[in-house]
Amino acid sequence: MKPVASPHDVDDAVEERGRDPQEEVRSLTQSRIVRVARKYGNILRVSLIERLTYRGDFFLSTILRFLPMVTTILLWQAIYAGAGEKPIAGFSLHEMIAYLLLVHISRMFSSMPGLAAGIARDIRDGQLKRYLLQPIEMLGYLVSYRGAHKIAYIATSSLPYALLFFLCREYFDKLPDFLTLAAYLCSLLLAFVVGFFFEASIGMVGFWFLEVTSLLYVVNTLNFFVSGQLFPLDLLPPFWAGVLKAMPFQYMAYFPAAVFLGKIQGAALVRGLFAELVWGLVFIALARWLYRVGLKRYSAFGG
């Protein structure tokens, strides 16, 4: 039987080749990082090609999403007319309509339709074992796949969105400066992280419950309200507005839109971006922890 080399033997062999052991370790680590990045980069590329096959569906679904905006604009025009055109909770009519338009952009990044249900279904049907048998981590694969979906959706819907914002340009009284725009883009990217790993964490509940449809319905319904999709959180009483702004859900809709409109500036903006980053890291850790714990009780059934 061939003897197993000890760590000292490995160090001696490395030194014989004239390389420092620590440098060798760093080289191996960098090589592994490159291989992992290349692997998930290929998944992103293949998924992007797949999603762009259905660009017509993306385009049509985007157009259909604009239809409710017509009734929304008419509704808020009637509300402000009844209020004598006075600002409501610091929002003028133009800012309110602009906010509701910008929420569509926020949700373009943070919305993850079908992600939690898909994870729970894979767990229930036994399809999760494909991630266990292949050198692909489930969360890494899903991030790449969902990232490709978002890129394809943004690319194919950019034209109708540009047309919508052009037609509604009168509601944007001023454009943000460069720093505000940069903060807005950062908030959108972090919204993707928060939205993805929040949905992934919800999907991991499938390790403990056979059916999660009702839970997902309740969560999505509450999220629609507490994230500020329906109206700005500032319209709520101060106590409840403060409570909801302390939660991570605001970063999926309210926060990016408020940043673009200049409602959050200076130190409050820095604190908000930092808190959004922290919540993103919390949900990353939570999703990975639930996955590891869930695997300990997982039994693969199905095809």
Secondary structure in CASP SS format (residue, H / E / C, confidence):
PFRMAT SS
TARGET T0000
AUTHOR 0000-0000-0000
METHOD secondary structure of the structure
MODEL  1
M C 1.00
K C 1.00
P C 1.00
V C 1.00
A C 1.00
S C 1.00
P H 1.00
H H 1.00
D H 1.00
V H 1.00
D H 1.00
D H 1.00
A H 1.00
V H 1.00
E H 1.00
E H 1.00
R C 1.00
G C 1.00
R C 1.00
D C 1.00
P H 1.00
Q H 1.00
E H 1.00
E H 1.00
V H 1.00
R H 1.00
S H 1.00
L H 1.00
T H 1.00
Q H 1.00
S H 1.00
R H 1.00
I H 1.00
V H 1.00
R H 1.00
V H 1.00
A H 1.00
R H 1.00
K H 1.00
Y H 1.00
G H 1.00
N H 1.00
I H 1.00
L H 1.00
R H 1.00
V H 1.00
S H 1.00
L H 1.00
I H 1.00
E H 1.00
R H 1.00
L H 1.00
T C 1.00
Y C 1.00
R H 1.00
G H 1.00
D H 1.00
F H 1.00
F H 1.00
L H 1.00
S H 1.00
T H 1.00
I H 1.00
L H 1.00
R H 1.00
F H 1.00
L H 1.00
P H 1.00
M H 1.00
V H 1.00
T H 1.00
T H 1.00
I H 1.00
L H 1.00
L H 1.00
W H 1.00
Q H 1.00
A H 1.00
I H 1.00
Y H 1.00
A H 1.00
G H 1.00
A C 1.00
G C 1.00
E C 1.00
K C 1.00
P C 1.00
I E 1.00
A C 1.00
G C 1.00
F E 1.00
S C 1.00
L H 1.00
H H 1.00
E H 1.00
M H 1.00
I H 1.00
A H 1.00
Y H 1.00
L H 1.00
L H 1.00
L H 1.00
V H 1.00
H H 1.00
I H 1.00
S H 1.00
R H 1.00
M H 1.00
F H 1.00
S H 1.00
S C 1.00
M C 1.00
P C 1.00
G C 1.00
L H 1.00
A H 1.00
A H 1.00
G H 1.00
I H 1.00
A H 1.00
R H 1.00
D H 1.00
I H 1.00
R H 1.00
D H 1.00
G C 1.00
Q C 1.00
L C 1.00
K H 1.00
R H 1.00
Y H 1.00
L H 1.00
L H 1.00
Q C 1.00
P C 1.00
I C 1.00
E C 1.00
M H 1.00
L H 1.00
G H 1.00
Y H 1.00
L H 1.00
V H 1.00
S H 1.00
Y H 1.00
R H 1.00
G H 1.00
A H 1.00
H H 1.00
K H 1.00
I H 1.00
A H 1.00
Y H 1.00
I H 1.00
A H 1.00
T H 1.00
S H 1.00
S H 1.00
L H 1.00
P H 1.00
Y H 1.00
A H 1.00
L H 1.00
L H 1.00
F H 1.00
F H 1.00
L H 1.00
C C 1.00
R H 1.00
E H 1.00
Y H 1.00
F C 1.00
D C 1.00
K C 1.00
L C 1.00
P C 1.00
D C 1.00
F H 1.00
L H 1.00
T H 1.00
L H 1.00
A H 1.00
A H 1.00
Y H 1.00
L H 1.00
C H 1.00
S H 1.00
L H 1.00
L H 1.00
L H 1.00
A H 1.00
F H 1.00
V H 1.00
V H 1.00
G H 1.00
F H 1.00
F H 1.00
F H 1.00
E H 1.00
A H 1.00
S H 1.00
I H 1.00
G H 1.00
M H 1.00
V H 1.00
G H 1.00
F H 1.00
W C 1.00
F C 1.00
L C 1.00
E C 1.00
V C 1.00
T H 1.00
S H 1.00
L H 1.00
L H 1.00
Y H 1.00
V H 1.00
V H 1.00
N H 1.00
T H 1.00
L H 1.00
N H 1.00
F H 1.00
F H 1.00
V H 1.00
S C 1.00
G C 1.00
Q C 1.00
L C 1.00
F C 1.00
P C 1.00
L H 1.00
D H 1.00
L H 1.00
L C 1.00
P C 1.00
P H 1.00
F H 1.00
W H 1.00
A H 1.00
G H 1.00
V H 1.00
L H 1.00
K H 1.00
A C 1.00
M C 1.00
P H 1.00
F H 1.00
Q H 1.00
Y H 1.00
M H 1.00
A C 1.00
Y H 1.00
F H 1.00
P H 1.00
A H 1.00
A H 1.00
V H 1.00
F H 1.00
L C 1.00
G C 1.00
K C 1.00
I C 1.00
Q C 1.00
G H 1.00
A H 1.00
A H 1.00
L H 1.00
V H 1.00
R H 1.00
G H 1.00
L H 1.00
F H 1.00
A H 1.00
E H 1.00
L H 1.00
V H 1.00
W H 1.00
G H 1.00
L H 1.00
V H 1.00
F H 1.00
I H 1.00
A H 1.00
L H 1.00
A H 1.00
R H 1.00
W H 1.00
L H 1.00
Y H 1.00
R H 1.00
V H 1.00
G H 1.00
L H 1.00
K C 1.00
R C 1.00
Y C 1.00
S C 1.00
A C 1.00
F C 1.00
G C 1.00
G C 1.00
END
